[in-house]
Amino acid sequence: MKKGDEVHFQVIFRGWAGELLEADCPGGTCEVSAPQGIFLRDFFSQWLQGRPKAREYFWDADHKRFKAEVMVILNGKYQSPDEEVELREGDTLTILPVASGG
């Protein structure tokens, strides 16, 4: 790829999500790159491909989106997993598993 054909950004996994991905993202944080113009949903679909356990917990393969139990924060603001949002250089994504129970 030529310089400028990729975007670089950070993905932070909080709570048990960080523990689940500790081998790939020490401390729950990953510095990643992706093709310029990639959308959030497409990035995670591809990135989770080689991480079957994480994919099982986070990804609804039938609908090609995050499961309802996962909250996505993009640059400090809640991001609906159903919106098509293009990832940009320097973005920060935070993935929060939604806590439930009694």
N, C-alpha and C positions, 0 to 999 in steps of 0.2 A: 504494500500500500504506500502511496505517496503521502508525504507529510500533508496534513490537512484533511485526509480521507477518514480520519478517526476522531472520535471525541473521547475524552478521558474524564472520569467522574468517580465519585466515592459511593459505595453502598455500605450502609451500616445495618446490621441485624441486631435487634434488641431482644432481651429476655431469652427464652429457651431457643429462639431462632438463632441467636449468636452462638449458643452452645452446640446446636445441631451442625453449624457450619464452621466450627472452630478450626478444623484441618485446612479448609480453604481460605478462611478469613480470620486469622489470628486476632483475638480480642473482639471478634464480631465485625471487623471493618475490612473491606476489600477496596483496593484501588483497581479499577477496571477500565478497559477501553472497548469500544464498539464502533462499528461503521457509522460514519456521519449520516444523519438522517434517520437513525433507528428510533423506533417508538418504544416506549416503556414496556408495553405488553410483549412486543417481539423480542426485546432484549432479555427479559426474564424467561420467556419460553425457551430461548436458545441457551441461556446461561445455566438454567436448571437441568438441561438435557443430560449432562454428564454427572448429575448429582441426584440419583434416584430417590434417596430418602428425603432430601429437602423438597424435591418436586412433589412427592406424595403429600407432604404437609402443607405446601404453599399453593400448589397449582391445580386448577380445575381444568383438566385436559379436554374435557368435552366442550367446554365453553371458551377455552383458550384465554383464561384470565385468572387472577388471584382468587383464592377461595374467600368467602365472606368473613372468615375468621382472621384475615390478614389485613392490616391497615398500612397503606402506603403514604409516606410523607415525602414530598419533593420540595427541596429547598425551604423546609420549615412549614409547609402548608399541606393540609390533607389533599390527597390526589385520588379521585375516583379511579379505581382500576379499569372501569369501562371506557373512560375517555382516552382517545388516542393523543398522547403527548410525546413530542419529539424530545429526546434527551440531548442536552447541550454540554459543551465543554465546561467543566468545573461544577456541574450539578452535584447535589448530595441527595441520595435516596436513603430513607430510613424505613426499614420494614419492622413493623410491630405486630406480634401475634396478639390478637384481642383476648383479654383475660375474661373468663366467665366462670361461673360456679357459684356456690353459696357458702 
